[in-house]
Amino acid sequence: MTHGQLLSIYSPAAVSRPPRGSTLSKAEIGARVRWLRTKRGLTQAKLAAALRLTQSNVSAMERGDRGLTIHQAVRLARILHVTVDELLTGGLPPRSTSGQRGYDRKLLLRLAKIEALSKRDRQVLLKSLDMFLKGAGTG
């Protein structure tokens, strides 16, 4: 292979971008980490100790201010008893790029946050949502 051929293979133009909507934001991953952590009954401090990080690093990760390395993702998935795929994507298939309606990831993230609420807060929110939907003619 010639030098020119190698350059054409590894040029930025030769590397395709992922389909729109298929990239993972730190905020989405952070929200999922928080949801899984609370679902498992872990505090940020306990999770931090298991990951060999500080509690403030875990907090920054959950807020989406800090990303995580591949090694941290693997360790985090083991601690939270999920696969890395479930940790990063929630186990959802990638969004369809063929025009079919895919999952609304923002809605799913909101649902995860709702599930992490106390039972009482969740009941109040769902009752309000039911009333709104009934008034909108969809309930």
C-alpha positions, 0 to 999 in steps of 0.5 A, spaced: 500 500 500 502 506 498 503 512 502 497 516 499 493 510 499 494 510 507 493 517 508 486 517 504 484 511 508 486 515 515 484 522 513 478 525 517 474 525 510 474 517 510 471 517 517 464 517 517 460 521 522 455 517 527 448 518 525 444 524 528 441 522 535 446 516 536 451 519 540 451 519 547 451 525 552 455 525 558 448 528 561 444 522 559 449 517 561 450 521 568 442 520 569 442 513 567 448 512 572 444 516 578 438 512 576 441 505 577 445 507 583 439 509 587 435 503 584 441 499 587 440 503 594 447 506 593 450 512 596 454 516 591 460 515 597 459 508 596 459 508 589 465 512 589 469 508 594 467 502 589 470 505 583 476 508 587 474 515 585 471 521 590 464 522 591 465 529 588 467 525 581 461 521 582 457 527 583 460 530 577 459 524 572 451 524 574 450 531 573 454 530 566 459 534 567 464 529 567 465 523 562 468 516 564 473 512 561 472 505 558 475 501 564 470 505 569 464 504 564 466 496 565 467 497 573 461 501 573 457 496 570 459 490 574 458 494 580 451 496 578 449 489 575 448 491 568 451 490 562 456 496 559 450 496 553 445 497 559 449 502 562 451 506 556 444 506 552 439 503 557 439 497 553 435 500 547 436 499 540 439 505 536 435 510 534 432 508 527 435 512 521 430 510 516 425 515 518 421 510 523 419 513 529 424 511 534 425 511 542 424 518 545 431 518 549 429 525 553 422 522 555 426 515 557 431 519 561 425 523 564 421 516 566 428 514 569 428 520 573 420 519 575 422 512 577 427 514 582 422 519 586 419 517 592 413 513 592 409 519 594 412 524 589 411 519 584 404 518 585 403 526 586 406 527 579 403 521 576 396 523 578 397 530 575 400 527 569 393 523 568 389 529 570 393 533 564 392 528 559 385 527 561 384 534 559 388 534 553 383 528 551 388 523 550 387 520 557 
